[in-house]
Amino acid sequence: MRIWVFAAIPLALIALIAGEFFAAPAAVSTRALLAAVRKDLRFTYHDCVPLGWKPVPVSGSYVPGYSASVQNYGEWLDALWRGHIERSDLRSAQARDVFAVLNRLTQERLLTRKIKGNGWNYYMTVRALPYYYGSSVFHDNRDSLPYLCYSAIVPQHIDWLMPAPRRARSADGARWYKMQFSWVPSTAPEWANDTLVRMHSVVLPPLTSPTTASLAYSDGDWYVTNLYDRGWMLPALKYSADR
């Protein structure tokens, strides 16, 4: 009897694991899953230009250096983003870089510029709204820094899908999965096909394809709950990432 009990333990474990796999949607449509992932990641930006601040390289990533952003808006119905550069700031190389980028974005009608005292005010225009990113989706922008982003990740293929270990089902009935998918950046708009913009751009994570993700399946729908890069979810300067 004891022998039968111990022999049954591996069979029980195998049955449990197999049950989690077969508890997945009966007919997982790769096309439907890919469409759901694309929908959830449509605002997961990749190539971006910092809006009004200079990224300073640090250990393969960067931190904000000089910033022209004005944080405390004093006007009602103010612009979504506003910046100011004093003439005296232009003695700094970082400020000159920011100044050059802001003026280039002004030429593309993404910003407007007005003389204010001994410097210039910059305001984001309606034309820039589709490109503005100042939050943090999937922890890709931890400090919620302001960017104008000109590409997003576009999932192309589901490489594999499996139940998430030790987290197969939640109290509300949702089931959790791990997935790997391959992706490409979306096509950049015309204003981003500019040498100055590209020179001062960064890439937000995930940096590489393929990428893994956590998914939840509930009531017939898939939801992306998190993304994981091969390394830390840290951004990088574009000219470094392209090498």
N, C-alpha and C positions, 0 to 999 in steps of 0.2 A: 504493500500500500504506500509506504514512504517513497519508494522508487517512482511510483506512478505520480505522486504529488509533485516531486521535484522535476520530473520530466515534463509535467504540464505547465510549469512556470514559463519556460521559453515560448511555448505555444501560445500562452495567454498574452505575452508581450508582443509576439508577432501579430496576433489577432488585433491587439489594440492599435498598433502602428498601421496595420492594413486598414483598419476601420477609419482612421483619420484620413487616409488617402481616398478611400471610397466615399467618405462623407463630403468630399468636394462636390461642386456642382456636377450633376450627372453627365452633362454634355458641355464641357468647358469649350466654348467657342473662342478660339484664338483671336478671331477678328473682333468679337465683342469685347474681350478683355483688353486688347490693344486699343480699341476705341475709348474705353473707360479710362485707361491710363493716360492716353493723349489728352482727354478732357481735363483730368485732374492736374496735369502738368503743363497746361497751356500757358500758365503764368510763371513757370519756373525758368527764369531768365539765365542766360549764359554769358554772352558778350555785352559788356556795359562800359560806359565812360563815366567816371566819377563826376558828379554834378557839384562844382564849386569847391572841390578840395583835392589835395595832392596825395596820392598813395605813396608811402615810403616803404621800400623793401625791408622785410624782416623775416629771416629764416624760411625762405621759400614762399612767404605770403606777404602781407603788407599791413601797415597801420596808417591812420589818417595823419597827415602832416598839416601844412597850412590849409586853413579853411576860410572861404568867403561867405559861407552860409550864415544867414541871419536867423537865429532860432526863435527869438521873442518877437512875434509879429504884433505891431501896435495898431494895425489898421483893420477895420471891419471888412470882411470879404477880401482878404489879402490873397495874393497869389499862393498856389500850393507850395512853391519854393521861391525864395528870394535870397539874393546875395548882394554883397557890397565889397568893393575893393578900393582902398585908399591909394592915392598916387604914391605916397611914401612907402606902401607895402611892396611896390615894384622893385625896391632894392633887393628883395629876396628872390632867389632863383625859383623857389617853389611857387611863390605868388605870381611870378611871370608866366610860369607854365599854366597855372589856373586861369590867369588873365587871357592867355592865348586861346585856350579851349573855350572859355565862355564867349569870347568874341567870335570864334568860329561857329559856335552854336547859335549865336545871334544872327550871323549871316544866313544860316539855314532856317531862320524864323522860328526856332525852338525857344528862343529867349528874346526879350526886349531889353534895351539898355538905355538908361537915363543918367545924365550928369547929376550928381548929388554932392553938394559941398566941394570938397577937394578929392572927389573920387567918382565912382560909378555904381549905380544900383542895377541889378539884373533881376528880371522877373520871368518866370516860366510862362509860356504861352499855351493856348488851347491845343495848338499843333503838337506840343510835346507830351500831352497827357497820356497817349497810348504807350509811351516809352518810359514813363516815370516809374521808378521802383524805390520805395523807401520803407519797406517792411521786411519781414523775414519769414519766408515760406520754407518749411523743412530745414530750418536753421542755416540757410545759405547766406544770410546777411545779419549776423548776430547783433550788430550794433545799430541796425536799421538805418544805415547810411544812405544818403540820396544818390541815385544813379539815373542816367538815361540809358536804357538797355535796348540793344538793337538786334538781339537774337534770343531765342528760347530753345530749350531742348525738345526735339520732336522724336518720340519713340518710333522705332522702325520695325522691331522684331522682339517677340517674347522668346527668350532663350530657354528658360525653364521656370516651373512653378511647383512649389511643394508646401505642405503644411508647416507652420512655424513651430519649432520644438518647444514644448512646455507651455504653449499658449494657443492651443488648438481651438478653444471655444470660450467666449465670454458669457457673462451673466445674461446679456440681452439676446443671446443666440447667435451673435456674429462669430464667424470663424476666421482665423488669422493664417496668413500665408506669407512665404518668402518668394521673391521672384527676381530673376535677372533679365534685363532687357537691354537691347542695343539702341542707340539713338544718334541723331545728327543735329547740328544747329540749324535753326530756320534761316531763311534767306534774309540778309540785312537790307534795310531800306537804303535809298540812294544817299541820304545825308551821311550815313556811316561809312560810305566808300570814300573815305578821305584819309590821307596819310596822317595828318595831325590827330584826328580823332582816334585812329587805330594805335598810334604811338602811345597815347595816354589812356588806353583802355585796359580793362581787367576782365578776368573770367571768373564767374561765380560757380561754386560747386553744384553738382558733381563735375569734376574736371575731365574725366575720362569715360569712355564707353568700352565695354558694357558697364552698367551700374545695377546694383541690387536695391530692392525696395521691399517695404512691408506693405501688405495689403489686408484689407478686411472684406469679407463677403457676407452681406446681410440682405435679406428680403429680395434676393435676385439681382443685387447690384454689387459692383466692385468699387472699393475706395482705396486710394493710395494714402497711407498713414505716415510714411517716412521714407527718406532716401538715404543711401549709404554710399559714399565714395570709397575707392580702394584704400585711401589713407584718411586723414582727418578731413572733415568738411570745412576746409579753409579755402578762401579765394586765392587767386594768383594774378600777378601782373601778366598781361596778355603776351608781351614779347618774350617772357620767360616760359609761359605755357606752350607757346607755338614752337619752341626749339625742340 
